Amino acid sequence: MIVVPFEMVDMFAHEPFSGSQLTVVPDADGLTDAAMEALAREVNTPETAFVLPPADPGATYRVRVFTLAGETPFGGHSSLGTAVTLVRLGRVAPGAVAQECGSRLHSLSVGPDKGTVTAEKPVEAREPDLRLLTAAAGVDPADVVEAPVRTAGFGPAFHYLQVREGVVPGARADLELMARRDLPDVMVFSWDPRTRQATARVFAPGYGMPEDPACASNALGLGEWLVAAGRLPAADGTYEYLIRQGVGSPRVGTVECSVTVDSGCAVRASATGSVVPVARGEFLLGPDLATAVASV
């Protein structure tokens, strides 16, 4: 039998059982794909991060991330929770961290209970179907605030839908429609220009999460969207904004963000949040998986 320790944390949360859940396996060296998939399904959190030695010489460590639907090549969502957990456990020194996931390096600045992830080079925007987004989010088209209909992001491109104040808590995803129309995600949000705060819900079945209570990747992309849509200044500089995500759902997370503008375009964004430990334990791998691990 093989014993594999794990930690469970809540990201972008100021108290346990809020924000976004993550399981971290701090020492996954030697685990096979089958073992990782089995452990991710067993723990049943939206994402499970398996920490491995780095392949890139510029990385602090490497991570493979599994949702309940399988492995995802994007580690941005869970990078904060993974890095902060490793610092808290004494596996990684506090300060600058470079997390390797797939072909990407995520730049972070972390301590034992809070951290910041920074992304650069936004992806090319696309123009999705507004009617599809409103139907997918379950909101009345009359409640949509006039804005450019475009995707935004610093890794995957996300879909944003601005609505009137008070609409977000009643949003309901049509997951069947999203699957049929190959729409992986939609972030429905309202915006307060006085406080520069977004109230949001994110439906992301394409990433294995019917609803995501708090997400760094969406938060980063929103900064670019806000600049392109004229909600934040296009003058060169760095601008802060706040996201309260999951409003109207059982779990709410808070993401503190900033976006940097150069020559009228967003070129960099950061997302900061707290990480709260909620559980720890050990997986006990049975004979089949133990044999697979031992044979690596």
C-alpha positions as CSV (number, residue, x, y, z in Angstrom):
1,M,0.0,0.0,0.0
2,I,1.2,3.5,-0.9
3,V,0.5,6.5,1.4
4,V,0.1,9.9,-0.4
5,P,-0.4,13.0,1.8
6,F,-2.7,15.8,0.7
7,E,-3.9,19.2,1.8
8,M,-7.3,20.8,1.1
9,V,-7.6,24.6,0.9
10,D,-10.1,27.3,0.1
11,M,-8.7,29.9,-2.3
12,F,-9.8,33.6,-2.3
13,A,-11.4,33.0,1.0
14,H,-11.1,34.8,4.3
15,E,-12.8,32.0,6.3
16,P,-13.1,28.2,5.8
17,F,-15.8,26.8,3.5
18,S,-15.9,29.9,1.2
19,G,-14.1,30.7,-2.0
20,S,-12.9,28.0,-4.4
21,Q,-11.9,24.5,-3.2
22,L,-8.5,22.9,-4.1
23,T,-6.7,19.8,-3.1
24,V,-2.9,19.9,-3.3
25,V,-0.7,16.8,-3.4
26,P,2.7,18.2,-2.4
27,D,4.7,15.2,-3.4
28,A,3.4,13.5,-6.5
29,D,6.6,12.3,-8.0
30,G,6.1,8.8,-9.2
31,L,2.3,8.9,-9.5
32,T,1.0,7.7,-12.8
33,D,-1.8,9.3,-14.8
34,A,-4.2,6.7,-13.7
35,A,-3.3,7.3,-10.0
36,M,-3.7,11.1,-10.4
37,E,-7.1,10.7,-12.1
38,A,-8.3,8.3,-9.4
39,L,-7.2,10.5,-6.5
40,A,-8.8,13.6,-8.1
41,R,-12.1,11.8,-8.5
42,E,-11.9,10.4,-5.0
43,V,-11.3,13.8,-3.3
44,N,-14.0,15.4,-5.5
45,T,-12.8,19.0,-5.3
46,P,-13.1,21.1,-8.5
47,E,-9.4,20.9,-9.0
48,T,-6.5,18.8,-7.6
49,A,-2.9,19.9,-8.1
50,F,-0.1,17.4,-8.2
51,V,3.3,18.9,-7.4
52,L,6.3,17.5,-9.3
53,P,10.0,18.4,-9.9
54,P,10.3,21.1,-12.5
55,A,11.3,20.3,-16.1
56,D,11.8,24.0,-17.0
57,P,15.1,25.3,-15.5
58,G,13.3,28.6,-14.7
59,A,10.5,27.0,-12.7
60,T,10.4,26.5,-8.9
61,Y,8.3,23.4,-9.3
62,R,6.0,21.7,-11.9
63,V,2.3,20.9,-11.4
64,R,-0.3,18.8,-13.1
65,V,-3.9,19.8,-12.6
66,F,-6.9,17.5,-12.8
67,T,-10.6,18.4,-12.7
68,L,-13.3,15.8,-12.3
69,A,-13.4,15.6,-16.1
70,G,-9.6,14.9,-16.4
71,E,-6.4,16.8,-16.8
72,T,-6.4,20.5,-17.7
73,P,-3.4,22.2,-19.4
74,F,-4.2,25.5,-17.6
75,G,-2.8,25.8,-14.1
76,G,-3.7,29.5,-13.6
77,H,-6.8,28.8,-11.6
78,S,-5.1,26.7,-8.9
79,S,-1.6,28.3,-9.0
80,L,-2.2,30.6,-6.1
81,G,-3.6,27.9,-3.8
82,T,-0.8,25.5,-4.7
83,A,2.0,28.0,-4.2
84,V,0.7,29.3,-0.9
85,T,0.2,25.8,0.4
86,L,3.8,24.8,-0.5
87,V,5.1,27.9,1.3
88,R,3.0,27.1,4.4
89,L,4.3,23.6,4.4
90,G,7.9,24.8,4.1
91,R,8.4,23.2,0.7
92,V,9.0,26.5,-1.1
93,A,10.5,29.7,0.2
94,P,8.2,32.8,0.4
95,G,8.6,35.4,-2.2
96,A,8.8,35.0,-6.0
97,V,7.6,31.6,-7.4
98,A,7.5,30.3,-10.9
99,Q,5.0,27.5,-11.4
100,E,5.3,25.3,-14.4
101,C,2.1,23.9,-15.9
102,G,2.1,22.4,-19.3
103,S,4.0,24.9,-21.6
104,R,3.3,27.9,-19.3
105,L,5.2,29.5,-16.4
106,H,3.0,31.3,-13.9
107,S,4.7,34.1,-12.0
108,L,3.6,34.5,-8.3
109,S,4.5,36.3,-5.2
110,V,3.4,34.3,-2.2
111,G,3.5,33.9,1.6
112,P,2.1,31.3,3.9
113,D,-1.5,32.6,3.7
114,K,-1.8,34.9,0.8
115,G,-0.4,35.4,-2.7
116,T,-0.5,37.2,-6.0
117,V,-0.4,35.7,-9.5
118,T,0.6,37.9,-12.5
119,A,0.0,37.3,-16.2
120,E,1.2,39.1,-19.3
121,K,0.5,39.1,-23.0
122,P,-3.3,38.9,-23.4
123,V,-4.7,36.6,-26.0
124,E,-6.4,37.8,-29.2
125,A,-10.1,38.7,-28.6
126,R,-13.0,37.2,-30.4
127,E,-16.7,38.3,-30.8
128,P,-19.1,35.7,-29.4
129,D,-22.8,35.5,-29.9
130,L,-24.5,37.8,-27.4
131,R,-27.8,35.9,-27.5
132,L,-25.9,32.7,-26.7
133,L,-24.2,34.3,-23.7
134,T,-27.5,35.6,-22.3
135,A,-29.2,32.3,-22.7
136,A,-26.3,30.4,-21.2
137,A,-26.3,32.6,-18.1
138,G,-30.1,32.6,-17.8
139,V,-30.5,36.4,-17.9
140,D,-33.0,38.6,-19.7
141,P,-31.3,40.3,-22.7
142,A,-33.0,43.5,-21.4
143,D,-30.8,43.3,-18.4
144,V,-27.5,43.4,-20.4
145,V,-25.5,46.6,-20.1
146,E,-24.4,47.8,-23.5
147,A,-20.7,47.0,-24.0
148,P,-18.5,45.5,-26.7
149,V,-19.1,41.7,-26.9
150,R,-15.6,40.3,-26.8
151,T,-13.6,37.6,-25.1
152,A,-10.5,38.5,-23.0
153,G,-7.8,36.6,-21.1
154,F,-4.1,36.0,-20.5
155,G,-4.3,32.3,-21.2
156,P,-7.6,30.8,-22.3
157,A,-10.0,33.4,-23.6
158,F,-13.1,33.9,-21.4
159,H,-16.6,35.2,-22.1
160,Y,-17.9,38.2,-20.2
161,L,-21.4,39.5,-19.9
162,Q,-22.1,42.7,-18.0
163,V,-25.6,43.1,-16.6
164,R,-27.5,45.6,-14.4
165,E,-27.0,45.7,-10.7
166,G,-29.0,43.1,-8.8
167,V,-29.2,40.6,-11.7
168,V,-26.2,38.5,-10.9
169,P,-27.6,36.5,-7.9
170,G,-30.5,35.2,-10.0
171,A,-28.3,34.0,-12.9
172,R,-28.7,30.3,-13.7
173,A,-26.5,28.4,-16.1
174,D,-28.0,26.4,-18.9
175,L,-25.3,23.7,-18.9
176,E,-27.0,21.6,-21.6
177,L,-27.0,24.6,-24.0
178,M,-23.4,25.4,-23.2
179,A,-22.3,21.8,-23.9
180,R,-24.3,21.7,-27.1
181,R,-23.0,25.0,-28.4
182,D,-19.4,24.3,-27.2
183,L,-19.4,27.3,-24.9
184,P,-16.9,26.5,-22.1
185,D,-17.6,29.4,-19.8
186,V,-19.4,32.7,-19.2
187,M,-18.8,35.3,-16.5
188,V,-21.9,37.3,-15.8
189,F,-21.2,40.4,-13.7
190,S,-22.4,43.9,-12.7
191,W,-19.9,46.8,-12.3
192,D,-19.8,49.6,-9.8
193,P,-17.7,52.4,-11.4
194,R,-17.5,54.3,-8.1
195,T,-15.8,51.5,-6.1
196,R,-14.4,49.7,-9.2
197,Q,-16.0,46.5,-7.9
198,A,-17.5,43.6,-9.9
199,T,-20.2,41.3,-8.5
200,A,-20.0,38.1,-10.5
201,R,-20.8,34.5,-11.1
202,V,-18.7,32.2,-13.3
203,F,-20.2,29.2,-15.0
204,A,-17.4,27.0,-16.5
205,P,-18.5,23.5,-17.4
206,G,-15.9,23.4,-20.2
207,Y,-13.3,23.4,-17.4
208,G,-15.0,20.8,-15.3
209,M,-16.8,23.3,-13.0
210,P,-20.5,24.0,-13.4
211,E,-20.0,27.1,-11.2
212,D,-16.6,28.4,-10.1
213,P,-16.8,30.4,-6.8
214,A,-13.5,32.3,-7.4
215,C,-11.1,32.1,-10.3
216,A,-7.8,33.8,-10.9
217,S,-7.8,33.3,-14.7
218,N,-11.3,34.9,-15.1
219,A,-10.3,37.7,-12.8
220,L,-7.2,38.5,-14.8
221,G,-9.1,38.5,-18.1
222,L,-11.7,40.8,-16.7
223,G,-9.1,43.5,-16.2
224,E,-8.3,43.4,-19.9
225,W,-12.1,43.4,-20.7
226,L,-12.7,46.4,-18.5
227,V,-10.0,48.5,-20.2
228,A,-11.2,47.5,-23.7
229,A,-14.8,48.3,-22.7
230,G,-13.9,51.7,-21.3
231,R,-14.9,50.7,-17.7
232,L,-11.3,51.4,-16.6
233,P,-9.0,54.1,-18.0
234,A,-7.0,53.5,-21.1
235,A,-4.3,55.9,-20.1
236,D,-1.0,54.3,-19.2
237,G,-0.8,53.2,-15.6
238,T,-2.0,50.5,-13.2
239,Y,-5.6,50.4,-12.0
240,E,-7.1,48.3,-9.1
241,Y,-10.4,46.6,-9.2
242,L,-12.2,44.1,-6.9
243,I,-14.3,41.0,-7.7
244,R,-16.8,39.4,-5.4
245,Q,-17.6,36.2,-7.1
246,G,-20.2,33.5,-6.4
247,V,-22.8,36.0,-5.1
248,G,-26.1,34.1,-5.0
249,S,-24.4,30.8,-4.6
250,P,-23.4,28.9,-1.4
251,R,-19.7,30.0,-1.7
252,V,-18.4,33.5,-2.2
253,G,-14.8,34.4,-3.0
254,T,-13.0,37.8,-3.1
255,V,-10.3,38.5,-5.6
256,E,-8.2,41.7,-5.4
257,C,-7.0,42.7,-8.8
258,S,-5.0,45.2,-10.8
259,V,-4.4,45.8,-14.5
260,T,-1.5,47.6,-16.2
261,V,-2.2,49.7,-19.4
262,D,0.5,50.6,-21.9
263,S,-0.2,52.5,-25.1
264,G,-3.9,52.2,-24.5
265,C,-4.0,48.4,-24.1
266,A,-3.9,46.1,-21.1
267,V,-0.6,44.3,-21.0
268,R,-0.5,42.8,-17.5
269,A,-2.9,41.8,-14.8
270,S,-2.6,40.5,-11.2
271,A,-4.9,38.7,-8.9
272,T,-4.4,38.5,-5.2
273,G,-6.2,36.3,-2.6
274,S,-6.1,34.6,0.7
275,V,-5.7,30.8,1.0
276,V,-7.3,29.1,4.0
277,P,-6.4,25.5,5.0
278,V,-9.4,23.4,5.8
279,A,-8.3,19.7,5.9
280,R,-5.3,17.4,5.5
281,G,-5.0,13.7,5.2
282,E,-3.5,10.7,3.4
283,F,-4.6,8.7,0.3
284,L,-4.1,5.0,0.8
285,L,-3.5,3.5,-2.7
286,G,-4.7,0.0,-3.1
287,P,-2.8,-2.9,-4.8
288,D,-3.6,-1.9,-8.4
289,L,-2.6,1.8,-8.1
290,A,0.2,1.0,-5.6
291,T,1.7,-1.4,-8.2
292,A,1.5,1.3,-10.9
293,V,3.2,3.8,-8.7
294,A,5.9,1.5,-7.6
295,S,6.7,0.5,-11.1
296,V,7.5,4.1,-12.3
